[in-house]
Amino acid sequence: MWLGRIDAAFDKLFSLARSAAAPTRSARLRAAVAIASVAALFPYIRYLHDPTHPADFGLAWFGAHALLNGADPYVLIGPGKVYDWPWPLIYPATAMVAVFPLAWMPQLAATITFVWISTCLLAYHVTRAGWFRLLMFFTPAFVIAAGAAQWSPLLTASLFMPVVGYFFAAKPNIGLALAFCGSMKLRRNALVGGVLLTAISLALLPSWPAEWIHSARNAQYAGPPLGRLGGFVILLVLLRWRRPEAWLVAVLAAVPQTTYWYEVLPLFLVPASLGEMVALAAACSLGILGEKMLLTTTDNVIFNRQVGALLVAFVYLPATVMILRRPNIKAAAPWSDPPNPRIVPEPAPS
């Protein structure tokens, strides 16, 4: 009985994804709320499975509390410290200021709220032109991002919703890549937000830039995907330099990052059809299956390099191939507003 219901639900989902009709705003909102409500369970399930290893958002949440109480989060967060985390803190203090609005909540509640808001915004906006992009929420890239309460869903939504650019300074490496590819309004918001968040953080902890740079330099596991095995092939995407999605792939591959699956979520804006979305989702799933089956090292630096190679092979290169199959013409960005069917263009003068 339950298998039949699940099968029927998936049939309905894929029939919607294949539909050429533009979804209504109310339908998009209902879908976004439903997806966000499911995604918000992921960090809770992670907490139940391992309460001693909180989601990544917990670093910003704890850091916000430290700043508000006059303490230094770079001293308090790390292996064996007050906030026991396996690695030194590599988030800038701007990330901690950005989560001040959620700092009054308990950590788990704030984490769940953050995931719900981020997912709801992204799910609502990616359905502007159709339902097929909802498949990104069934990929390892999103599931891992939601479970870890990462910033990538919220930052990806910024390409559709420029106001999110105010928070780019929370994760400036990915924010810089998305600002480069986004609208002028997004870049302006990113600049204003960066100045405000930096000013507040410096007022609370003037020493944080030096401490952050020191931690970031020691994070040997981080690096740009271009520097991973086979990463240089990604640059072929610039043969389609007139297309905005080509620059999204190239610039995202060029910025230093932890090279893990949640970082590639913006690349799921590249597919232009259900078939391409299924292909990229399947490739991503095969990639993480390869990680689970083949990677056995306990060295964090080696592990991230190997995962980076998998990201290149199973996400970046498939996205590159998709773009190379398109003509090198100036086209609307996948995250731009679809044309309004109610507006009929005037005929050209004879």
Order of alpha helices (4+ residues) and beta strands (2+ residues): alpha-alpha-alpha-alpha-alpha-beta-beta-alpha-alpha-alpha-alpha-alpha-alpha-alpha-alpha-alpha-alpha-alpha
